[in-house]
Amino acid sequence: MSEKNDLLLKNILSDVIEGYMTTLDSQLSESKIKLNNYARQCAISTVVAINRLIKDSGITWADVDRSNMIDILTTVSAWELNPNATPKEVYFTIRNKRVTKIDANSKVKKEVWQKMIEVGIEGDGNDAVLSRFGRGVKTVHRFWAVRENDIFTYPKMAGLEVTPPTWEPTTNSGKYARVVYPITFEDGRTEYFICEREEVLNNLLAHVSNNMMNETFGICSDRYRATEAQKKQIAQKKKEMMGIAKEKGFEVLDLPEFEPYISSAWRSDYSREAMILRKMRNNIVKKIPKDFSIPQGAMAFTQSEGENYKSDDVIEVDFSEDGTTSSKAEQAKVNELNKELMGE
């Protein structure tokens, strides 16, 4: 790409940042909310990160529904999570949402799949949110990642007296059995929050169910055009599949028939345990009350886990935390379209 094109893209990005930040400041000022310098920097970094995601996905800003961008900037500002932080604290993804649009020429309404940006917390982002906004939280100590062969004892309670849990790591390999968060509160007490591996199975089942949303199992080509009889057949098949998933537990990750409904981050041998560990951490942090400085932060926090999206218009089959959720076929079409636009 020429230096001239590089400069053009930088100018466009600068205009985008200025436009969004001006709107964000205006909306927050109406609520008498003023961003601190760090929160403002998080918002600016968000625009840069989303721009990079759009570019890496082979699409442009024009291909994305930008109606929720201010909500995203407000959310990230409320969380005070920086997209440039290392380790990562927040991620953005592109999801496909079914919407109704009016054709510019025929004026006829039609349903299309629209790309939308969504935001979620990852890695140490949950710890950062808990440390800053946890109600009465003084210190979030380093979490314990207990593996199945480690020596571990649970806490014991005798009236108001608590005997802390103990953990003796024996290896750096093997499956994670549980996560423990020691948290000290402002009143001086320290509590030990524990999430067991088996609790994550609910997260996995929700993930599978969500990704099965638009599946028809060959009964018909499009569930939106299914007859009542076909809808019943599809619902029965989904019920059977979910029954198998519940019975097999984590073994479902290796069943070929479930592969289309489980992201590679869950299935792959190299990332499976990391995903389960992350879900255990998230499950603990979500349960602890928080007080956000910006109201939108509280609402967005409860929706920051992928499996919490229940809309019939969302599909997450190819979901990746640093990629897009478009299907391979759709991505191929996008690539071809980009080549045409570039005159290749």
Secondary structure, 3 states (H helix, E strand, C coil): CCHHHHHHHHHHHHHHHHHHHHHHHHHHHHCCCCCCHHHHHHHHHHHHHHHHHHHHCCCCHHHEECCCHHHHHHHHHHHCCCCCCCCCCEEEEEEEEEEEEECCCCCCEEEEEEEEEEEEECCCHHHHHHHHHECCEEEECCCEEEECCCEEECCEEECCEEECCEEECCCCCCCEEEEEEEEEECCCCEEEEEEEHHHHHHHHHHHHHHHCCCCCCCCCCCHHHCCHHHHHHHHHHHHHHHHHHHHHHHHHHHCHHHHHHCCHHHHCCCCHHHHHHHHHHHHHHHHCCECCCCHHHHHHHHCCCHHHCCCCCEECCCCCCCCECCCHHHHHHHHHHHHHHCCC
